[in-house]
Each structure stands twice: as structure tokens, then as C-alpha cells.
Amino acid sequence: MNQKAVEKLLNPLPGGKIAAAREFGVDLNSLAENLRLEPQERIEKLQRAMRFIDEVRKQGELTRQNKKKNG
Amino acid sequence: MVELQPAIKSLVDNQVQFVLVGGVAISFHGADYVTQDLDFCYARTKENLKRIVNALVPFKPRPRGFPENLPFIFDERTLQGGTNFTFQTSIGDIDLLGEVAGVGGYAEIEKTADTMNIYNEEVKVISLVNLIKAKRAAGRPKDLFVLPALEALKEAIDETADEEAGE
């Protein structure tokens, strides 16, 4: 079923929700790629993204602190 | 950031009746959305509250924003005293929802929940239809922002299911 759903996402019919999502700016290729993944793979991808954002936040905080310290 | 595997494993190991909702559910359904916490809807039976306490106590939950110097006891009475809770724990932020706006409580959500296999466990995840209802009801910019992607996924999956039913 997922393969057919992937094809629908990649070939949206005019006037539908998929086409509206594309207009809104949703990356349909990314949704299609996610649908090809197993649930376990999707959660692992989410956890990796969480770690990345967490690391970026920490680095940002560190940079701000250093800037303050160094005037 | 929350460590998903230990949190979910502990809930399953302690036989907690729960359904994943929120940002993690959005990812499960295939949309691109990065959350930093784990939200789940739970059954409010006395037995289940006991199981939740057993599952989360090892992670030392405290209400988010609660002063560090004040004592806090996490037990069944705490959970009986409220419906929705936002906790910080040693493995990250975990939110417990007795009710999900726009959908209802555990019984309503569990009825149509999808069962997904993760970490070699069967875990229930809020249905895409109910997730859309919940996000629409929550109505915050971050909820509304993800709606077009969820609705696109629903259309793709629904149409495929309809075609397969007709074959």
C-alpha cells in the first residue's frame, strides 16, 4: 500500500490536499521518502534529528555565553 | 531532548495503557516534524496510574518549571490530582495527557489507534484522522503548520486504501 501512496504523493492530482500541501511548501519528496521507511526507521530518524537540534542549541548557548564573557 | 527508546520501553515493560500522540506520532505517520518531547495519552484507571508511576519513577520526573528547591513526590496521588502533566525527567521531557483536545480521552483515542512495531514492541499510535483533529483543535501556529502535510498523507493513504478495497 505504501508504494501506491508514495506514487500519489509524487504525482498529485490538481485540486486535492496533496497539491495544496505542495502549494503550502511541503516537501512531497520528503513525505514519500518517509513513507518508504518502516516505523522503527522513522523513529530512529526522528531521534537523530532531535540529537542534532539539541547539539545545535547547546553550541548556540555556548557561543552566546562566550560572547558575553569576552564582551 | 527526550531519549525515546528507554521511555517507550519502560512504558511497555510496565504494561502501561498508552497511545503515542503529539510530535512523535506526527513522525510515525510520515510528516517531517522534529519534537523534543514525548507525549502520550493514558488510561486513567487506578491500576494504570500505578503502572505509569512504576514506569517513570526511574527517570525522576518533576513538573517542568517547578522550583528545584521544592520537594515533589511523583506517585499515584499526584496523577489522580490532575489530567494533563508536563514533566522533565532524566531522559528528557515527557507529557502525560488524560485528554487530547478535539478527540477525547484514552478510550476514544485507543479505539482507532494504529499499532506499530518499534524497539521490538507493539506500540499504539494515534490514528492519522485523530491526529489531524487534535492538531486542528490545538490551533497553535506550530500545530496548524503541520496540517497540510498530515492532510496530504491522509489523502494519499485513503485513496490507496479505497483503490485496494475496490480491486
gemmi code that builds the backbone of each chain (N, CA, C; Angstrom):
import gemmi

chains = {
    "A": [
        ("MET", (0.827, -1.206, 0.000), (0.000, 0.000, 0.000), (0.864, 1.259, 0.000)),
        ("ASN", (1.998, 1.202, 0.749), (2.828, 2.398, 0.847), (3.390, 2.838, -0.498)),
        ("GLN", (3.705, 1.863, -1.358), (4.274, 2.219, -2.666), (3.273, 3.033, -3.488)),
        ("LYS", (1.998, 2.597, -3.433), (0.962, 3.338, -4.176), (0.770, 4.737, -3.575)),
        ("ALA", (0.788, 4.808, -2.236), (0.641, 6.109, -1.563), (1.808, 7.026, -1.934)),
        ("VAL", (2.993, 6.448, -2.031), (4.182, 7.218, -2.430), (3.978, 7.798, -3.827)),
        ("GLU", (3.459, 6.967, -4.738), (3.226, 7.443, -6.109), (2.210, 8.586, -6.130)),
        ("LYS", (1.196, 8.482, -5.282), (0.177, 9.550, -5.222), (0.802, 10.860, -4.717)),
        ("LEU", (1.687, 10.729, -3.734), (2.350, 11.931, -3.210), (3.234, 12.588, -4.274)),
        ("LEU", (3.850, 11.755, -5.096), (4.789, 12.288, -6.083), (4.089, 12.775, -7.361)),
        ("ASN", (2.825, 12.380, -7.515), (2.051, 12.810, -8.698), (0.699, 13.348, -8.255)),
        ("PRO", (0.675, 14.479, -7.572), (-0.594, 14.975, -7.006), (-1.607, 15.396, -8.062)),
        ("LEU", (-2.869, 15.053, -7.792), (-3.941, 15.479, -8.686), (-4.289, 16.931, -8.366)),
        ("PRO", (-4.579, 17.716, -9.393), (-4.917, 19.125, -9.131), (-6.163, 19.241, -8.259)),
        ("GLY", (-6.155, 20.200, -7.345), (-7.331, 20.459, -6.509), (-7.405, 19.631, -5.242)),
        ("GLY", (-6.494, 18.704, -5.070), (-6.526, 17.843, -3.881), (-5.665, 18.379, -2.744)),
        ("LYS", (-5.691, 17.628, -1.632), (-4.919, 18.031, -0.439), (-3.413, 17.922, -0.682)),
        ("ILE", (-3.028, 16.951, -1.512), (-1.594, 16.774, -1.770), (-1.067, 17.984, -2.551)),
        ("ALA", (-1.845, 18.376, -3.550), (-1.449, 19.553, -4.339), (-1.428, 20.799, -3.452)),
        ("ALA", (-2.422, 20.891, -2.543), (-2.486, 22.051, -1.633), (-1.260, 22.073, -0.718)),
        ("ALA", (-0.840, 20.893, -0.273), (0.341, 20.815, 0.599), (1.575, 21.308, -0.145)),
        ("ARG", (1.690, 20.917, -1.417), (2.841, 21.362, -2.217), (2.832, 22.883, -2.352)),
        ("GLU", (1.627, 23.427, -2.588), (1.491, 24.891, -2.689), (1.918, 25.567, -1.387)),
        ("PHE", (1.587, 24.917, -0.273), (1.903, 25.452, 1.059), (3.416, 25.437, 1.315)),
        ("GLY", (4.113, 24.577, 0.566), (5.563, 24.489, 0.738), (6.050, 23.176, 1.318)),
        ("VAL", (5.134, 22.218, 1.457), (5.533, 20.905, 1.983), (6.386, 20.181, 0.940)),
        ("ASP", (7.466, 19.582, 1.398), (8.350, 18.819, 0.518), (7.751, 17.420, 0.347)),
        ("LEU", (7.069, 17.213, -0.782), (6.387, 15.928, -1.002), (7.381, 14.785, -1.190)),
        ("ASN", (8.561, 15.101, -1.727), (9.587, 14.052, -1.870), (10.001, 13.507, -0.507)),
        ("SER", (10.065, 14.426, 0.467), (10.451, 14.007, 1.808), (9.353, 13.143, 2.451)),
        ("LEU", (8.074, 13.533, 2.237), (6.969, 12.711, 2.768), (7.014, 11.311, 2.143)),
        ("ALA", (7.261, 11.281, 0.836), (7.319, 9.994, 0.134), (8.464, 9.138, 0.689)),
        ("GLU", (9.588, 9.796, 0.924), (10.755, 9.077, 1.471), (10.419, 8.507, 2.858)),
        ("ASN", (9.707, 9.303, 3.653), (9.322, 8.828, 4.995), (8.383, 7.629, 4.924)),
        ("LEU", (7.462, 7.665, 3.959), (6.506, 6.552, 3.844), (7.202, 5.252, 3.454)),
        ("ARG", (8.335, 5.374, 2.783), (9.069, 4.162, 2.399), (9.762, 3.524, 3.599)),
        ("LEU", (9.910, 4.281, 4.673), (10.598, 3.761, 5.866), (9.652, 2.946, 6.747)),
        ("GLU", (10.204, 1.988, 7.462), (9.448, 1.251, 8.478), (9.279, 2.167, 9.696)),
        ("PRO", (8.243, 1.928, 10.531), (8.062, 2.769, 11.728), (9.330, 2.886, 12.580)),
        ("GLN", (10.050, 1.771, 12.730), (11.288, 1.793, 13.519), (12.302, 2.779, 12.909)),
        ("GLU", (12.376, 2.759, 11.580), (13.325, 3.653, 10.897), (12.887, 5.114, 11.046)),
        ("ARG", (11.575, 5.328, 11.033), (11.077, 6.706, 11.184), (11.428, 7.254, 12.565)),
        ("ILE", (11.299, 6.407, 13.591), (11.588, 6.893, 14.950), (13.096, 7.103, 15.126)),
        ("GLU", (13.892, 6.269, 14.472), (15.346, 6.458, 14.554), (15.755, 7.764, 13.864)),
        ("LYS", (15.090, 8.054, 12.751), (15.366, 9.305, 12.026), (14.999, 10.500, 12.908)),
        ("LEU", (13.835, 10.393, 13.579), (13.401, 11.471, 14.483), (14.415, 11.661, 15.608)),
        ("GLN", (14.881, 10.553, 16.198), (15.818, 10.658, 17.321), (17.125, 11.310, 16.861)),
        ("ARG", (17.581, 10.977, 15.672), (18.813, 11.602, 15.147), (18.610, 13.107, 14.964)),
        ("ALA", (17.425, 13.480, 14.449), (17.126, 14.911, 14.253), (17.064, 15.626, 15.599)),
        ("MET", (16.468, 14.966, 16.606), (16.402, 15.548, 17.958), (17.801, 15.817, 18.493)),
        ("ARG", (18.687, 14.839, 18.339), (20.064, 14.974, 18.847), (20.780, 16.123, 18.140)),
        ("PHE", (20.567, 16.212, 16.825), (21.224, 17.262, 16.046), (20.772, 18.646, 16.540)),
        ("ILE", (19.444, 18.812, 16.691), (18.914, 20.115, 17.130), (19.401, 20.433, 18.545)),
        ("ASP", (19.430, 19.418, 19.385), (19.898, 19.594, 20.761), (21.351, 20.079, 20.765)),
        ("GLU", (22.159, 19.466, 19.910), (23.577, 19.827, 19.825), (23.734, 21.267, 19.320)),
        ("VAL", (22.937, 21.621, 18.303), (22.995, 22.987, 17.748), (22.611, 24.003, 18.823)),
        ("ARG", (21.563, 23.679, 19.592), (21.126, 24.581, 20.671), (22.239, 24.782, 21.697)),
        ("LYS", (22.872, 23.665, 22.075), (23.938, 23.739, 23.086), (25.100, 24.591, 22.572)),
        ("GLN", (25.462, 24.373, 21.310), (26.570, 25.149, 20.716), (26.209, 26.633, 20.665)),
        ("GLY", (24.946, 26.918, 20.321), (24.472, 28.296, 20.264), (24.561, 28.964, 21.626)),
        ("GLU", (24.146, 28.237, 22.639), (24.180, 28.744, 24.014), (25.629, 29.036, 24.432)),
        ("LEU", (26.515, 28.097, 24.092), (27.934, 28.233, 24.419), (28.525, 29.476, 23.739)),
        ("THR", (28.170, 29.662, 22.480), (28.668, 30.818, 21.723), (28.187, 32.121, 22.362)),
        ("ARG", (26.901, 32.151, 22.753), (26.345, 33.366, 23.390), (27.068, 33.669, 24.702)),
        ("GLN", (27.306, 32.599, 25.490), (27.993, 32.775, 26.772), (29.404, 33.322, 26.566)),
        ("ASN", (30.104, 32.754, 25.588), (31.483, 33.187, 25.289), (31.510, 34.641, 24.835)),
        ("LYS", (30.519, 35.027, 24.019), (30.437, 36.405, 23.521), (30.273, 37.380, 24.687)),
        ("LYS", (29.359, 36.959, 25.638), (29.088, 37.790, 26.812), (30.361, 37.965, 27.627)),
        ("LYS", (31.049, 36.814, 27.845), (32.243, 36.795, 28.676), (33.332, 37.688, 28.073)),
        ("ASN", (33.454, 37.595, 26.744), (34.509, 38.360, 26.074), (34.091, 39.782, 25.696)),
        ("GLY", (32.878, 40.133, 26.121), (32.397, 41.488, 25.866), (32.095, 41.673, 24.397)),
    ],
    "B": [
        ("MET", (15.777, 17.434, 24.878), (15.572, 16.287, 24.004), (15.234, 15.042, 24.836)),
        ("VAL", (14.331, 14.233, 24.318), (13.966, 13.035, 25.075), (14.574, 11.796, 24.423)),
        ("GLU", (15.024, 10.868, 25.260), (15.517, 9.573, 24.778), (14.297, 8.677, 24.595)),
        ("LEU", (13.947, 8.419, 23.348), (12.689, 7.719, 23.077), (12.714, 6.247, 23.487)),
        ("GLN", (13.805, 5.565, 23.205), (13.812, 4.118, 23.452), (13.603, 3.753, 24.920)),
        ("PRO", (14.380, 4.320, 25.858), (14.143, 3.937, 27.260), (12.754, 4.328, 27.755)),
        ("ALA", (12.261, 5.470, 27.274), (10.930, 5.918, 27.720), (9.850, 4.952, 27.243)),
        ("ILE", (9.875, 4.644, 25.962), (8.841, 3.764, 25.397), (8.981, 2.353, 25.952)),
        ("LYS", (10.216, 1.880, 26.055), (10.447, 0.515, 26.581), (9.923, 0.378, 28.001)),
        ("SER", (10.157, 1.409, 28.814), (9.709, 1.331, 30.205), (8.181, 1.317, 30.290)),
        ("LEU", (7.542, 2.103, 29.440), (6.065, 2.111, 29.426), (5.537, 0.726, 29.023)),
        ("VAL", (6.153, 0.152, 27.992), (5.708, -1.173, 27.519), (6.011, -2.239, 28.573)),
        ("ASP", (7.220, -2.223, 29.116), (7.615, -3.239, 30.106), (6.710, -3.220, 31.337)),
        ("ASN", (6.212, -2.044, 31.666), (5.336, -1.919, 32.834), (3.853, -2.034, 32.472)),
        ("GLN", (3.607, -2.438, 31.237), (2.245, -2.688, 30.741), (1.313, -1.478, 30.893)),
        ("VAL", (1.890, -0.303, 30.703), (1.077, 0.910, 30.760), (0.143, 0.936, 29.540)),
        ("GLN", (-1.108, 1.307, 29.782), (-2.044, 1.507, 28.669), (-1.828, 2.925, 28.169)),
        ("PHE", (-1.212, 3.054, 26.997), (-0.918, 4.383, 26.471), (-0.977, 4.386, 24.950)),
        ("VAL", (-1.197, 5.579, 24.414), (-1.163, 5.784, 22.965), (-0.262, 6.990, 22.715)),
        ("LEU", (0.691, 6.838, 21.814), (1.571, 7.960, 21.488), (0.795, 9.003, 20.699)),
        ("VAL", (0.954, 10.254, 21.094), (0.294, 11.372, 20.403), (1.379, 12.441, 20.161)),
        ("GLY", (0.996, 13.601, 19.664), (1.955, 14.708, 19.552), (2.999, 14.514, 18.459)),
        ("GLY", (4.135, 15.162, 18.662), (5.171, 15.226, 17.633), (5.717, 13.874, 17.216)),
        ("VAL", (5.867, 12.963, 18.162), (6.383, 11.631, 17.818), (5.388, 10.918, 16.892)),
        ("ALA", (4.097, 11.089, 17.167), (3.065, 10.484, 16.312), (3.109, 11.095, 14.905)),
        ("ILE", (3.384, 12.388, 14.833), (3.482, 13.051, 13.523), (4.590, 12.383, 12.700)),
        ("SER", (5.717, 12.141, 13.332), (6.824, 11.479, 12.627), (6.460, 10.057, 12.228)),
        ("PHE", (5.774, 9.352, 13.111), (5.364, 7.979, 12.807), (4.498, 7.932, 11.556)),
        ("HIS", (3.659, 8.940, 11.391), (2.752, 8.941, 10.239), (3.433, 9.439, 8.969)),
        ("GLY", (4.676, 9.905, 9.092), (5.440, 10.215, 7.882), (5.669, 11.685, 7.596)),
        ("ALA", (5.210, 12.570, 8.478), (5.447, 14.002, 8.230), (6.799, 14.406, 8.813)),
        ("ASP", (7.357, 15.464, 8.259), (8.632, 15.974, 8.764), (8.348, 16.942, 9.895)),
        ("TYR", (8.680, 16.547, 11.076), (8.424, 17.396, 12.238), (9.363, 16.912, 13.334)),
        ("VAL", (10.106, 17.830, 13.911), (11.028, 17.413, 14.973), (10.549, 17.967, 16.294)),
        ("THR", (10.151, 17.084, 17.165), (9.735, 17.465, 18.507), (10.915, 17.233, 19.452)),
        ("GLN", (10.818, 17.739, 20.661), (11.868, 17.468, 21.641), (11.307, 16.704, 22.839)),
        ("ASP", (10.009, 16.396, 22.790), (9.442, 15.676, 23.944), (8.614, 14.474, 23.486)),
        ("LEU", (8.189, 13.698, 24.455), (7.344, 12.535, 24.172), (5.994, 12.782, 24.839)),
        ("ASP", (4.934, 12.744, 24.034), (3.582, 12.938, 24.566), (2.822, 11.619, 24.445)),
        ("PHE", (2.160, 11.230, 25.506), (1.269, 10.075, 25.365), (-0.026, 10.283, 26.125)),
        ("CYS", (-1.091, 9.697, 25.572), (-2.398, 9.725, 26.213), (-2.523, 8.422, 27.010)),
        ("TYR", (-3.045, 8.504, 28.210), (-3.044, 7.335, 29.085), (-4.430, 7.070, 29.677)),
        ("ALA", (-4.668, 5.803, 29.999), (-5.924, 5.423, 30.664), (-5.837, 5.868, 32.119)),
        ("ARG", (-6.954, 6.436, 32.618), (-6.902, 6.998, 33.968), (-7.432, 6.033, 35.036)),
        ("THR", (-7.276, 4.735, 34.813), (-7.664, 3.765, 35.844), (-6.596, 3.753, 36.939)),
        ("LYS", (-7.017, 3.330, 38.127), (-6.088, 3.310, 39.255), (-4.879, 2.413, 38.955)),
        ("GLU", (-5.167, 1.254, 38.354), (-4.109, 0.297, 38.028), (-3.100, 0.907, 37.041)),
        ("ASN", (-3.649, 1.626, 36.055), (-2.750, 2.214, 35.047), (-1.893, 3.335, 35.636)),
        ("LEU", (-2.487, 4.106, 36.555), (-1.695, 5.174, 37.189), (-0.513, 4.562, 37.948)),
        ("LYS", (-0.788, 3.418, 38.595), (0.278, 2.727, 39.333), (1.385, 2.289, 38.364)),
        ("ARG", (0.965, 1.779, 37.195), (1.938, 1.324, 36.196), (2.762, 2.494, 35.644)),
        ("ILE", (2.098, 3.628, 35.454), (2.820, 4.812, 34.950), (3.883, 5.241, 35.956)),
        ("VAL", (3.493, 5.237, 37.222), (4.451, 5.615, 38.270), (5.650, 4.670, 38.231)),
        ("ASN", (5.386, 3.364, 38.158), (6.487, 2.392, 38.104), (7.372, 2.600, 36.872)),
        ("ALA", (6.723, 2.966, 35.766), (7.476, 3.134, 34.506), (8.354, 4.375, 34.527)),
        ("LEU", (7.870, 5.440, 35.162), (8.591, 6.722, 35.065), (9.450, 7.063, 36.279)),
        ("VAL", (9.180, 6.449, 37.411), (9.964, 6.752, 38.623), (11.485, 6.646, 38.406)),
        ("PRO", (11.951, 5.628, 37.656), (13.416, 5.558, 37.463), (13.997, 6.803, 36.791)),
        ("PHE", (13.146, 7.577, 36.114), (13.642, 8.755, 35.390), (13.405, 10.055, 36.172)),
        ("LYS", (13.022, 9.915, 37.434), (12.898, 11.057, 38.355), (12.079, 12.224, 37.774)),
        ("PRO", (10.803, 12.021, 37.482), (10.019, 13.116, 36.894), (9.724, 14.238, 37.887)),
        ("ARG", (9.755, 15.462, 37.381), (9.349, 16.651, 38.126), (8.593, 17.553, 37.155)),
        ("PRO", (7.592, 18.283, 37.641), (6.876, 19.191, 36.732), (7.858, 20.188, 36.116)),
        ("ARG", (7.702, 20.457, 34.832), (8.608, 21.408, 34.172), (8.400, 22.802, 34.752)),
        ("GLY", (9.488, 23.458, 35.051), (9.422, 24.806, 35.595), (9.196, 24.848, 37.102)),
        ("PHE", (9.110, 23.683, 37.727), (8.893, 23.613, 39.171), (10.215, 23.939, 39.870)),
        ("PRO", (10.182, 24.829, 40.891), (11.447, 25.209, 41.545), (12.233, 23.997, 42.057)),
        ("GLU", (13.530, 23.998, 41.765), (14.409, 22.884, 42.114), (14.458, 22.623, 43.624)),
        ("ASN", (14.316, 23.716, 44.405), (14.488, 23.578, 45.854), (13.226, 23.076, 46.569)),
        ("LEU", (12.120, 22.945, 45.820), (10.885, 22.464, 46.447), (10.736, 20.962, 46.255)),
        ("PRO", (10.260, 20.287, 47.317), (10.109, 18.831, 47.176), (8.924, 18.487, 46.270)),
        ("PHE", (9.060, 17.387, 45.553), (7.960, 16.923, 44.714), (7.901, 15.403, 44.787)),
        ("ILE", (6.711, 14.905, 45.034), (6.538, 13.447, 45.107), (5.740, 12.995, 43.882)),
        ("PHE", (6.309, 12.066, 43.143), (5.635, 11.527, 41.963), (5.029, 10.177, 42.320)),
        ("ASP", (3.723, 10.181, 42.559), (3.060, 8.909, 42.883), (1.634, 8.912, 42.312)),
        ("GLU", (0.878, 7.866, 42.640), (-0.479, 7.755, 42.084), (-1.356, 8.933, 42.491)),
        ("ARG", (-1.168, 9.409, 43.709), (-1.984, 10.538, 44.182), (-1.716, 11.791, 43.343)),
        ("THR", (-0.456, 11.965, 42.976), (-0.112, 13.114, 42.121), (-0.900, 13.027, 40.821)),
        ("LEU", (-0.903, 11.831, 40.232), (-1.569, 11.657, 38.935), (-3.093, 11.714, 39.066)),
        ("GLN", (-3.600, 11.293, 40.238), (-5.047, 11.389, 40.448), (-5.495, 12.848, 40.548)),
        ("GLY", (-4.568, 13.693, 40.953), (-4.898, 15.101, 41.199), (-4.966, 15.978, 39.953)),
        ("GLY", (-4.697, 15.415, 38.800), (-4.738, 16.216, 37.568), (-5.078, 15.359, 36.372)),
        ("THR", (-5.035, 15.943, 35.203), (-5.342, 15.185, 33.984), (-4.152, 15.198, 33.028)),
        ("ASN", (-3.673, 16.409, 32.727), (-2.532, 16.542, 31.821), (-1.316, 17.059, 32.595)),
        ("PHE", (-0.173, 16.444, 32.339), (1.047, 16.795, 33.083), (2.210, 17.003, 32.116)),
        ("THR", (3.052, 17.970, 32.424), (4.288, 18.154, 31.650), (5.458, 17.959, 32.610)),
        ("PHE", (6.211, 16.890, 32.364), (7.321, 16.547, 33.257), (8.667, 16.708, 32.565)),
        ("GLN", (9.655, 17.100, 33.364), (11.037, 16.951, 32.904), (11.578, 15.742, 33.640)),
        ("THR", (12.354, 14.942, 32.949), (12.897, 13.734, 33.562), (14.383, 13.635, 33.222)),
        ("SER", (15.029, 12.619, 33.776), (16.457, 12.441, 33.496), (16.712, 12.046, 32.051)),
        ("ILE", (15.659, 11.645, 31.313), (15.850, 11.289, 29.897), (15.120, 12.283, 28.972)),
        ("GLY", (14.682, 13.399, 29.527), (14.042, 14.422, 28.695), (12.603, 14.694, 29.094)),
        ("ASP", (11.963, 15.540, 28.307), (10.600, 15.973, 28.646), (9.555, 14.943, 28.206)),
        ("ILE", (8.657, 14.624, 29.131), (7.603, 13.651, 28.859), (6.274, 14.249, 29.320)),
        ("ASP", (5.310, 14.277, 28.413), (3.997, 14.834, 28.733), (2.952, 13.728, 28.789)),
        ("LEU", (2.144, 13.761, 29.834), (1.078, 12.773, 30.021), (-0.258, 13.475, 29.791)),
        ("LEU", (-1.038, 12.951, 28.873), (-2.314, 13.579, 28.558), (-3.463, 12.624, 28.873)),
        ("GLY", (-4.306, 13.042, 29.805), (-5.518, 12.273, 30.102), (-6.585, 12.570, 29.073)),
        ("GLU", (-6.502, 13.752, 28.487), (-7.458, 14.208, 27.465), (-6.679, 14.887, 26.351)),
        ("VAL", (-7.092, 14.651, 25.135), (-6.497, 15.344, 23.994), (-7.580, 16.204, 23.360)),
        ("ALA", (-7.344, 17.498, 23.310), (-8.343, 18.437, 22.766), (-8.749, 18.015, 21.357)),
        ("GLY", (-10.051, 18.049, 21.104), (-10.552, 17.724, 19.768), (-10.820, 16.260, 19.543)),
        ("VAL", (-10.321, 15.412, 20.433), (-10.502, 13.961, 20.249), (-11.128, 13.313, 21.486)),
        ("GLY", (-10.556, 13.514, 22.638), (-11.108, 12.928, 23.858), (-10.056, 12.233, 24.690)),
        ("GLY", (-10.496, 11.265, 25.467), (-9.598, 10.551, 26.364), (-9.032, 9.284, 25.745)),
        ("TYR", (-8.392, 8.491, 26.581), (-7.712, 7.276, 26.121), (-8.656, 6.343, 25.353)),
        ("ALA", (-9.866, 6.147, 25.883), (-10.787, 5.182, 25.259), (-11.096, 5.580, 23.817)),
        ("GLU", (-11.353, 6.858, 23.596), (-11.677, 7.323, 22.241), (-10.452, 7.189, 21.314)),
        ("ILE", (-9.296, 7.506, 21.848), (-8.087, 7.509, 21.011), (-7.603, 6.089, 20.718)),
        ("GLU", (-7.696, 5.233, 21.716), (-7.204, 3.860, 21.569), (-8.023, 3.066, 20.557)),
        ("LYS", (-9.333, 3.388, 20.498), (-10.256, 2.655, 19.614), (-9.760, 2.596, 18.164)),
        ("THR", (-9.220, 3.701, 17.689), (-8.821, 3.756, 16.267), (-7.306, 3.879, 16.105)),
        ("ALA", (-6.569, 3.687, 17.196), (-5.109, 3.867, 17.130), (-4.471, 2.821, 16.215)),
        ("ASP", (-3.352, 3.193, 15.603), (-2.575, 2.249, 14.796), (-1.576, 1.555, 15.713)),
        ("THR", (-1.314, 0.287, 15.419), (-0.296, -0.430, 16.187), (0.961, -0.523, 15.329)),
        ("MET", (2.068, -0.033, 15.873), (3.329, -0.040, 15.115), (4.382, -0.813, 15.887)),
        ("ASN", (5.244, -1.473, 15.148), (6.305, -2.241, 15.793), (7.562, -1.386, 15.896)),
        ("ILE", (7.912, -1.052, 17.141), (9.157, -0.306, 17.357), (9.874, -0.876, 18.570)),
        ("TYR", (11.184, -0.910, 18.459), (12.028, -1.496, 19.511), (11.541, -2.907, 19.857)),
        ("ASN", (11.066, -3.616, 18.846), (10.546, -4.983, 19.006), (9.335, -5.057, 19.922)),
        ("GLU", (8.599, -3.981, 20.017), (7.383, -3.953, 20.841), (6.229, -3.428, 19.991)),
        ("GLU", (5.019, -3.849, 20.340), (3.833, -3.310, 19.692), (3.432, -2.044, 20.447)),
        ("VAL", (3.441, -0.932, 19.754), (3.144, 0.351, 20.394), (1.987, 1.022, 19.663)),
        ("LYS", (1.042, 1.557, 20.430), (-0.107, 2.214, 19.802), (0.184, 3.691, 19.539)),
        ("VAL", (-0.235, 4.117, 18.352), (-0.024, 5.498, 17.918), (-1.369, 6.058, 17.471)),
        ("ILE", (-1.675, 7.264, 17.861), (-2.943, 7.903, 17.490), (-3.140, 7.828, 15.960)),
        ("SER", (-4.376, 7.579, 15.526), (-4.639, 7.471, 14.088), (-4.385, 8.818, 13.413)),
        ("LEU", (-4.116, 8.755, 12.133), (-3.861, 9.981, 11.378), (-5.083, 10.903, 11.425)),
        ("VAL", (-6.278, 10.311, 11.340), (-7.515, 11.117, 11.384), (-7.613, 11.864, 12.713)),
        ("ASN", (-7.386, 11.165, 13.811), (-7.478, 11.817, 15.125), (-6.337, 12.804, 15.363)),
        ("LEU", (-5.187, 12.495, 14.799), (-4.055, 13.417, 14.930), (-4.388, 14.750, 14.244)),
        ("ILE", (-5.012, 14.659, 13.086), (-5.422, 15.880, 12.370), (-6.451, 16.652, 13.209)),
        ("LYS", (-7.415, 15.926, 13.778), (-8.427, 16.585, 14.635), (-7.757, 17.280, 15.822)),
        ("ALA", (-6.803, 16.591, 16.436), (-6.124, 17.135, 17.619), (-5.321, 18.383, 17.275)),
        ("LYS", (-4.617, 18.320, 16.149), (-3.790, 19.468, 15.752), (-4.678, 20.670, 15.398)),
        ("ARG", (-5.814, 20.378, 14.735), (-6.732, 21.461, 14.376), (-7.308, 22.096, 15.651)),
        ("ALA", (-7.655, 21.247, 16.622), (-8.238, 21.749, 17.873), (-7.206, 22.525, 18.694)),
        ("ALA", (-5.966, 22.066, 18.677), (-4.926, 22.758, 19.457), (-4.730, 24.177, 18.895)),
        ("GLY", (-4.717, 24.280, 17.582), (-4.795, 25.585, 16.908), (-3.614, 26.528, 17.062)),
        ("ARG", (-2.522, 26.078, 17.664), (-1.357, 26.955, 17.777), (-0.658, 27.003, 16.411)),
        ("PRO", (0.105, 28.041, 16.125), (0.781, 28.091, 14.816), (1.552, 26.816, 14.498)),
        ("LYS", (2.275, 26.260, 15.486), (3.083, 25.064, 15.208), (2.207, 23.846, 14.882)),
        ("ASP", (0.968, 23.836, 15.404), (0.041, 22.730, 15.091), (-0.526, 22.906, 13.690)),
        ("LEU", (-0.911, 24.139, 13.377), (-1.534, 24.408, 12.077), (-0.521, 24.254, 10.942)),
        ("PHE", (0.734, 24.527, 11.250), (1.784, 24.461, 10.244), (1.962, 23.044, 9.687)),
        ("VAL", (1.712, 22.057, 10.523), (1.943, 20.670, 10.103), (0.703, 20.042, 9.442)),
        ("LEU", (-0.439, 20.751, 9.524), (-1.688, 20.185, 8.987), (-1.637, 19.862, 7.488)),
        ("PRO", (-1.128, 20.767, 6.634), (-1.108, 20.422, 5.201), (-0.373, 19.107, 4.911)),
        ("ALA", (0.729, 18.860, 5.599), (1.476, 17.612, 5.379), (0.657, 16.407, 5.848)),
        ("LEU", (0.015, 16.529, 7.016), (-0.797, 15.413, 7.529), (-1.981, 15.138, 6.611)),
        ("GLU", (-2.598, 16.201, 6.109), (-3.757, 16.019, 5.223), (-3.336, 15.417, 3.878)),
        ("ALA", (-2.145, 15.775, 3.416), (-1.634, 15.183, 2.171), (-1.389, 13.681, 2.372)),
        ("LEU", (-0.797, 13.338, 3.505), (-0.546, 11.919, 3.796), (-1.860, 11.152, 3.888)),
        ("LYS", (-2.851, 11.768, 4.524), (-4.153, 11.113, 4.665), (-4.782, 10.868, 3.295)),
        ("GLU", (-4.712, 11.880, 2.440), (-5.294, 11.720, 1.104), (-4.585, 10.596, 0.342)),
        ("ALA", (-3.273, 10.561, 0.406), (-2.519, 9.526, -0.315), (-2.858, 8.132, 0.214)),
        ("ILE", (-2.964, 8.011, 1.525), (-3.215, 6.697, 2.130), (-4.675, 6.279, 1.928)),
        ("ASP", (-5.597, 7.224, 2.113), (-7.033, 6.916, 1.950), (-7.347, 6.476, 0.525)),
        ("GLU", (-6.815, 7.222, -0.440), (-7.107, 6.892, -1.843), (-6.540, 5.525, -2.206)),
        ("THR", (-5.360, 5.235, -1.671), (-4.749, 3.937, -1.936), (-5.598, 2.821, -1.326)),
        ("ALA", (-6.071, 3.040, -0.093), (-6.900, 2.030, 0.586), (-8.206, 1.823, -0.176)),
        ("ASP", (-8.798, 2.928, -0.655), (-10.054, 2.822, -1.420), (-9.848, 2.008, -2.692)),
        ("GLU", (-8.741, 2.285, -3.368), (-8.467, 1.563, -4.621), (-8.240, 0.080, -4.351)),
        ("GLU", (-7.520, -0.199, -3.268), (-7.238, -1.611, -2.963), (-8.502, -2.347, -2.537)),
        ("ALA", (-9.413, -1.621, -1.869), (-10.686, -2.240, -1.454), (-11.545, -2.552, -2.674)),
        ("GLY", (-11.398, -1.748, -3.727), (-12.189, -1.934, -4.939), (-11.629, -2.973, -5.884)),
        ("GLU", (-10.396, -3.394, -5.629), (-9.747, -4.355, -6.551), (-10.273, -5.768, -6.351)),
    ],
}
model = gemmi.Model(1)
for chain_id, residues in chains.items():
    chain = gemmi.Chain(chain_id)
    for i, (resn, *xyz) in enumerate(residues, 1):
        res = gemmi.Residue()
        res.name, res.seqid = resn, gemmi.SeqId(i, " ")
        for name, pos in zip(("N", "CA", "C"), xyz):
            atom = gemmi.Atom()
            atom.name, atom.element = name, gemmi.Element(name[0])
            atom.pos, atom.b_iso = gemmi.Position(*pos), 0.0
            res.add_atom(atom)
        chain.add_residue(res)
    model.add_chain(chain)
structure = gemmi.Structure()
structure.add_model(model)
structure.setup_entities()
